[in-house]
C-alpha cells in the first residue's frame, strides 16, 4: 500500500470500509461513572468496579453537559 493510499484512507475512514471503528469515551465523561470528578478513580456501574478517570471505554455513554 502506498503512502498516498494510506493517507487517503485515514482522511475518510467511514467511506473506505477498510477500518473497523468503535466510538469510545473517557470514564470521567460517562454516565456510568459514580465518582467525584476531582477523584483520580471512578466507580463504573457497568463493570461493578474501580477504573481510572482517564480510562477509555467502548461501552460507555456520554454524560450531557
C-alpha positions, 0 to 999 in steps of 0.5 A: 500500500502506498503512502498516498493510499494510506493517507487517503484512507485515514482522511475518510475512514467511514467511506473506505470500509477498510477500518473497523471503528468503535466510538469510545469515551473517557470514564470521567465523561460517562454516565456510568461513572459514580465518582467525584470528578476531582477523584483520580478513580471512578466507580463504573456501574457497568463493570461493578468496579474501580477504573481510572478517570482517564480510562477509555471505554467502548461501552460507555455513554456520554454524560450531557453537559 
